[in-house]
Amino acid sequence: MIVHLHKNFKKHYKKLTESQKRKFKDRRNLFIQDEFDPVLNNHALKGKYLGYRSINITGDIRVIFKKDSEGALFVAIDSHSNLYG
């Protein structure tokens, strides 16, 4: 699985703490190995994110992504409340 990062994702990633960045890298590597590992809670989204999927990074941090022909495009990373609120 190839993971691409959207410019919006990169902008929000810079604002994460070092601990959150480390956790993201761990979960990204797990995603690359097995995108449906139960730890990730990979699930389809509805509403304004219809057609996108989400994975858990920490208890509150989520990544929203869209599958594409080359793999996955990570479009957003933020807290649950900021993404869906």
Residue pairs with C-beta under 8 A, 6 or more apart in sequence:
1 31
1 32
1 35
1 71
1 72
2 70
2 71
2 72
3 28
3 31
3 32
3 65
3 71
3 72
3 73
3 74
4 68
4 70
4 71
4 72
4 73
4 74
5 13
5 73
5 74
6 73
6 74
6 75
6 76
8 75
8 76
9 63
9 74
9 75
9 76
9 77
12 76
12 77
12 78
13 21
13 24
13 77
16 24
16 61
16 77
20 57
20 58
20 61
23 57
23 58
23 61
24 57
24 61
24 63
24 77
27 39
27 40
27 55
27 56
27 57
27 63
30 37
30 39
30 40
31 37
31 40
31 42
31 55
31 72
35 42
35 55
35 72
36 42
39 56
40 55
40 56
41 54
41 55
41 56
42 53
42 54
42 55
43 53
43 54
44 52
44 53
45 51
45 52
45 53
45 54
45 64
49 64
51 66
52 64
52 65
52 66
52 75
53 64
53 65
53 66
53 67
54 62
54 63
54 64
54 65
55 62
55 63
55 65
56 62
57 63
57 77
60 79
60 80
60 81
61 77
61 78
61 79
61 80
62 77
62 78
62 79
62 80
62 83
63 74
63 76
63 77
64 74
64 75
64 76
64 77
64 83
65 72
65 73
65 74
65 75
66 72
66 73
66 75
67 73
76 83
